[in-house]
């Protein structure tokens, strides 16, 4: 078993073109013995965003705190604490912080790289 607090892992700037004010922490990954999935915590500063993107794996998201919107080909939808989201493989999406506080969320993806 591994137990940690989110602050035990150092935050790294989200290094994808189009990301603004976003950072991530790898909470659990392959290096911890997890055979299938990586758990990340992303933080987006007020006014920040991830790029509009897609990837060849599914993604599960849980919003911890803050508020924002999710942008998809279907339009924009508000998101906030307690929301759970699922993105199928290839589904385009973007997270935007529309609030005055940081937007924090957990992201679970199959192993790939840990950033």
C-alpha positions as a Markdown table, in Angstrom:
| # | Residue | x | y | z |
|---|---|---|---|---|
| 1 | Unk | 0.0 | 0.0 | 0.0 |
| 2 | Unk | 1.1 | 3.6 | -0.6 |
| 3 | Unk | -0.3 | 6.5 | 1.2 |
| 4 | Unk | 0.6 | 10.1 | 0.6 |
| 5 | Unk | -0.8 | 13.6 | 0.8 |
| 6 | Unk | -1.1 | 15.6 | -2.5 |
| 7 | Unk | 1.7 | 17.9 | -1.3 |
| 8 | Unk | 4.1 | 15.0 | -1.0 |
| 9 | Unk | 4.6 | 15.1 | -4.8 |
| 10 | Unk | 6.2 | 18.2 | -6.4 |
| 11 | Unk | 4.1 | 20.2 | -8.8 |
| 12 | Unk | 5.4 | 20.6 | -12.4 |
| 13 | Unk | 4.2 | 23.1 | -15.0 |
| 14 | Unk | 2.0 | 21.5 | -17.6 |
| 15 | Unk | 4.4 | 21.3 | -20.5 |
| 16 | Unk | 1.9 | 21.1 | -23.4 |
| 17 | Unk | 1.6 | 23.9 | -25.9 |
| 18 | Unk | -1.6 | 25.9 | -25.3 |
| 19 | Unk | -1.6 | 25.3 | -21.6 |
| 20 | Unk | -1.7 | 28.5 | -19.4 |
| 21 | Unk | -1.5 | 28.5 | -15.6 |
| 22 | Unk | -1.7 | 24.8 | -15.3 |
| 23 | Unk | 0.4 | 22.4 | -13.2 |
| 24 | Unk | 0.3 | 18.7 | -12.3 |
| 25 | Unk | 1.4 | 16.3 | -9.7 |
| 26 | Unk | 1.9 | 12.6 | -10.3 |
| 27 | Unk | 0.2 | 11.0 | -7.2 |
| 28 | Unk | 0.5 | 7.3 | -8.1 |
| 29 | Unk | 2.1 | 5.8 | -11.2 |
| 30 | Unk | 4.1 | 2.9 | -12.6 |
| 31 | Unk | 7.1 | 3.8 | -10.3 |
| 32 | Unk | 4.8 | 3.0 | -7.3 |
| 33 | Unk | 4.0 | -0.4 | -8.6 |
| 34 | Unk | 0.6 | 0.5 | -10.1 |
| 35 | Unk | 0.4 | -1.9 | -13.0 |
| 36 | Unk | -2.3 | -0.1 | -15.1 |
| 37 | Unk | -3.1 | 3.5 | -14.2 |
| 38 | Unk | -1.6 | 6.8 | -13.4 |
| 39 | Unk | -3.3 | 9.2 | -11.0 |
| 40 | Unk | -2.6 | 12.9 | -11.5 |
| 41 | Unk | -3.7 | 16.0 | -9.7 |
| 42 | Unk | -4.0 | 19.0 | -11.9 |
| 43 | Unk | -4.3 | 22.6 | -10.7 |
| 44 | Unk | -5.4 | 25.4 | -13.0 |
| 45 | Unk | -5.0 | 29.0 | -11.8 |
| 46 | Unk | -7.8 | 31.6 | -12.3 |
| 47 | Unk | -8.0 | 32.4 | -16.0 |
| 48 | Unk | -5.8 | 29.4 | -16.9 |
| 49 | Unk | -6.5 | 26.4 | -19.1 |
| 50 | Unk | -5.4 | 23.2 | -20.6 |
| 51 | Unk | -5.0 | 23.1 | -24.3 |
| 52 | Unk | -8.0 | 21.9 | -26.4 |
| 53 | Unk | -6.8 | 18.3 | -27.0 |
| 54 | Unk | -7.5 | 14.6 | -27.4 |
| 55 | Unk | -5.6 | 11.4 | -26.8 |
| 56 | Unk | -5.9 | 7.8 | -27.7 |
| 57 | Unk | -6.8 | 6.7 | -24.2 |
| 58 | Unk | -9.9 | 7.2 | -21.9 |
| 59 | Unk | -9.7 | 9.6 | -19.1 |
| 60 | Unk | -11.6 | 9.9 | -15.8 |
| 61 | Unk | -11.7 | 13.2 | -13.9 |
| 62 | Unk | -13.0 | 14.2 | -10.5 |
| 63 | Unk | -13.2 | 17.9 | -9.6 |
| 64 | Unk | -12.0 | 18.5 | -6.1 |
| 65 | Unk | -12.5 | 22.3 | -5.8 |
| 66 | Unk | -12.9 | 25.4 | -7.8 |
| 67 | Unk | -15.1 | 26.1 | -10.7 |
| 68 | Unk | -14.6 | 26.3 | -14.4 |
| 69 | Unk | -15.9 | 25.0 | -17.7 |
| 70 | Unk | -15.2 | 22.0 | -19.9 |
| 71 | Unk | -15.0 | 22.8 | -23.6 |
| 72 | Unk | -16.0 | 20.0 | -26.1 |
| 73 | Unk | -17.2 | 19.7 | -29.6 |
| 74 | Unk | -20.7 | 19.8 | -28.1 |
| 75 | Unk | -20.0 | 23.2 | -26.5 |
| 76 | Unk | -19.1 | 24.6 | -23.1 |
| 77 | Unk | -20.4 | 23.1 | -19.8 |
| 78 | Unk | -19.8 | 24.4 | -16.2 |
| 79 | Unk | -17.9 | 22.2 | -13.8 |
| 80 | Unk | -17.3 | 22.4 | -10.1 |
| 81 | Unk | -16.5 | 20.5 | -6.9 |
| 82 | Unk | -18.0 | 17.0 | -6.9 |
| 83 | Unk | -18.4 | 16.6 | -10.6 |
| 84 | Unk | -17.1 | 13.4 | -12.2 |
| 85 | Unk | -16.3 | 13.4 | -16.0 |
| 86 | Unk | -15.4 | 10.6 | -18.5 |
| 87 | Unk | -13.8 | 11.2 | -21.8 |
| 88 | Unk | -13.7 | 8.4 | -24.3 |
| 89 | Unk | -10.6 | 7.8 | -26.4 |
| 90 | Unk | -10.2 | 10.5 | -29.1 |
| 91 | Unk | -12.8 | 12.9 | -27.5 |
| 92 | Unk | -11.6 | 16.5 | -27.7 |
| 93 | Unk | -11.7 | 18.5 | -24.5 |
| 94 | Unk | -10.3 | 21.5 | -22.6 |
| 95 | Unk | -10.5 | 22.6 | -19.0 |
| 96 | Unk | -10.8 | 26.4 | -18.3 |
| 97 | Unk | -10.8 | 28.0 | -14.9 |
| 98 | Unk | -13.5 | 30.6 | -14.8 |
| 99 | Unk | -13.4 | 31.1 | -11.1 |
| 100 | Unk | -11.4 | 33.3 | -8.6 |
| 101 | Unk | -9.7 | 30.3 | -6.9 |
| 102 | Unk | -7.6 | 27.5 | -8.2 |
| 103 | Unk | -9.4 | 24.6 | -10.0 |
| 104 | Unk | -8.1 | 21.3 | -8.6 |
| 105 | Unk | -9.0 | 17.9 | -10.1 |
| 106 | Unk | -7.9 | 14.3 | -10.1 |
| 107 | Unk | -7.2 | 12.7 | -13.5 |
| 108 | Unk | -6.9 | 8.9 | -13.9 |
| 109 | Unk | -5.4 | 7.6 | -17.2 |
| 110 | Unk | -3.8 | 4.4 | -18.4 |
| 111 | Unk | 0.0 | 4.4 | -18.1 |
| 112 | Unk | 1.8 | 6.4 | -20.8 |
| 113 | Unk | 4.3 | 9.0 | -19.7 |
| 114 | Unk | 4.0 | 10.5 | -16.3 |
| 115 | Unk | 3.6 | 14.1 | -17.4 |
